[in-house]
Amino acid sequence: MDLKRLHYFNVLAETANFTRAADQLGIAQSALSISIQKLEQQLGLKLINRSDRQMSLTSDGQVLLRHTRQILENVEQAEKELQERKGLESGVITFGVPAMLGSYYLPDALALFKQTYPGIQINIHEAGTATLEKMLLDGQLDLALIRSDRSHDQIRHVTLAKEQIVACVRREHPFASEGKVTLEAFCRQPLVLFRNGYFLRESVSRYCQQHKITPDLRFETNLIELLKSLVRKNIGISTCLPIIVRDEPDLVTVPFDPPIPLHLGLGWKSSHYLSSAAQALVKFLQAELQAELPIPS
């Protein structure tokens, strides 16, 4: 099978429209139609339902699409690996990072990495950890900063630091004078939280679901400074990592009882070739972050 025809078929399946697919590919719609017809003739199968107002795949088309995406992904990985033989003078890394972790853990380390490897370009994609794991599996990212305390059959990882998720309250809040707080007591308070899909929200949402608690959720935001401001203004309390309020005199962190551990690490799809540029970033961040945030033994 011709790789170009498979590429055309994949784009057509993604857009579900001949006109949009042709525009995306930069070819005439008639050329796309002919290419798909030749693919069908070559296979002796009908791949596209053309009678529908919106194009759809036949069952044979669905089978071919699954194999097509694997084939195109393998070709992309082969091209990356062959390019690596040219050395580490340049390279592009697509790196997924949760907003909070990127803001507090990475600026200095990434600046030093850029000084060390000026020819390597890093494209940052911000999302929650659940979304980042899916993007890794879909081949949209080379690396992502994710939770490394959860195993996944298709993701390899290295741990960079071990932290705890804690409660974040005003210094005047009753919890501030206590040495610890339970999730039960926390979930009964007015809350300002990260949105669903972010690790700082997971434990609270799971506990409320398991214990049939309807939380008094006053505000949802992924903006860290806004979240801290809302806690200061007594709108509600939140969850955070200790580093977030390290230099905030008006805010206090209170550990949960039992503790809620969080292991931070770099993950990548185990079936993907990890480029020399990406390998260099993994080793660099391991050295920099573990020196700054040593992992307890």
Secondary structure, 3 states (H helix, E strand, C coil): CCHHHHHHHHHHHHHCCHHHHHHHHCCCHHHHHHHHHHHHHHHCCCCEECCCCCCEECHHHHHHHHHHHHHHHHHHHHHHHHHHCCCCCCEEEEEEECHHHHHHHCHHHHHHHHHHCCCEEEEEEECCHHHHHHHHHCCCCCEEEEECCCCECCEEEEEEEEEEEEEEEECCCHHHHCCCECHHHHHCCEEEECCCCCHHHHHHHHHHHHCCCCCEEEEECCCHHHHHHHHHCCCCEEEECHHHHCCCCCEEEEEEEEEEEEEEEEEEECCCCCCHHHHHHHHHHHHHHHHHCCCCC
